[in-house]
Amino acid sequence: DIQMTQSPSSLSASVGDRVTITCQASQDISNYLNWYQQKPGKAPKLLIYDASNLETGVPSRFSGSGSGTDFTFTISSLQPEDIATYYCQQYDNLPLYTFGQGTKLEIK
Amino acid sequence: QVQLVQSGAEVKKPGASVKVSCKASGYTFTGYYMHWVRQAPGQGLEWMGWINPNSGGTNYAQKFQGRVTMTRDTSISTAYMELSRLRSDDTAVYYCARDLGYVAVAGTLGYWGQGTLVTVSS
């Protein structure tokens, strides 16, 4: 099975900061990687698909990059409403889609 | 607009089964695969499997093979996830999530239900 290693597990940043989260796959997954945002008590929300494509309606301060085994998720200027837990998810390896462990983002 | 509305919270005893429903609206139900994902309290997301609402074909994560059954009723645009032989560590919020790909599975979960809390306790 493909393992997804996401880091950091938690992060504290100030409003306006640039925030970066990484996700590493245990083997090559091409660009078959998505990023989700989950706010407390809510369902996850798709932000980025195919590693770098912004889902419709998602603010442009969110972006993703990478291919193969190393991926990056970036918030260019952190806003208070971005407080959430973020997950990467690979979909290259059936019959198992795996998520990263999550990164809990807090405001400093 | 796409909506997925799940059934309400359940409390079950160990060894019992639970069946969670997910009613879809706002799109052609048979055109998009439906996934099920669960989240234990304070934990991360765990993919359980998908169902092709058109054919009824399924694909389950190995961890749940033999205990999970995903079905659908196309006449009422509803998908179901049944988990049997429940244990305390099955306590979790269970989500249905619609795939983004049309007709074929894309692996990208674009729309989510609100979640159903299943508590397993004696």
HADDOCK unambig.tbl for C-alpha pairs under 7 A between the chains (distance, minus, plus):
assign (segid A and resid 34 and name CA) (segid B and resid 108 and name CA) 6.94 0.50 0.50
assign (segid A and resid 42 and name CA) (segid B and resid 114 and name CA) 6.97 0.50 0.50
assign (segid A and resid 43 and name CA) (segid B and resid 112 and name CA) 6.41 0.50 0.50
assign (segid A and resid 43 and name CA) (segid B and resid 113 and name CA) 6.99 0.50 0.50
assign (segid A and resid 43 and name CA) (segid B and resid 114 and name CA) 5.82 0.50 0.50
assign (segid A and resid 43 and name CA) (segid B and resid 115 and name CA) 6.71 0.50 0.50
assign (segid A and resid 46 and name CA) (segid B and resid 109 and name CA) 6.87 0.50 0.50
assign (segid A and resid 46 and name CA) (segid B and resid 110 and name CA) 5.72 0.50 0.50
assign (segid A and resid 49 and name CA) (segid B and resid 108 and name CA) 6.91 0.50 0.50
assign (segid A and resid 91 and name CA) (segid B and resid 107 and name CA) 5.28 0.50 0.50
assign (segid A and resid 95 and name CA) (segid B and resid 59 and name CA) 6.63 0.50 0.50
assign (segid A and resid 95 and name CA) (segid B and resid 60 and name CA) 6.74 0.50 0.50
assign (segid A and resid 95 and name CA) (segid B and resid 61 and name CA) 5.90 0.50 0.50
assign (segid A and resid 96 and name CA) (segid B and resid 61 and name CA) 5.45 0.50 0.50
assign (segid A and resid 97 and name CA) (segid B and resid 47 and name CA) 6.08 0.50 0.50
assign (segid A and resid 98 and name CA) (segid B and resid 46 and name CA) 6.98 0.50 0.50
assign (segid A and resid 98 and name CA) (segid B and resid 47 and name CA) 6.58 0.50 0.50
assign (segid A and resid 99 and name CA) (segid B and resid 45 and name CA) 6.29 0.50 0.50
assign (segid A and resid 99 and name CA) (segid B and resid 46 and name CA) 6.80 0.50 0.50
assign (segid A and resid 101 and name CA) (segid B and resid 44 and name CA) 5.76 0.50 0.50
assign (segid A and resid 102 and name CA) (segid B and resid 44 and name CA) 6.42 0.50 0.50
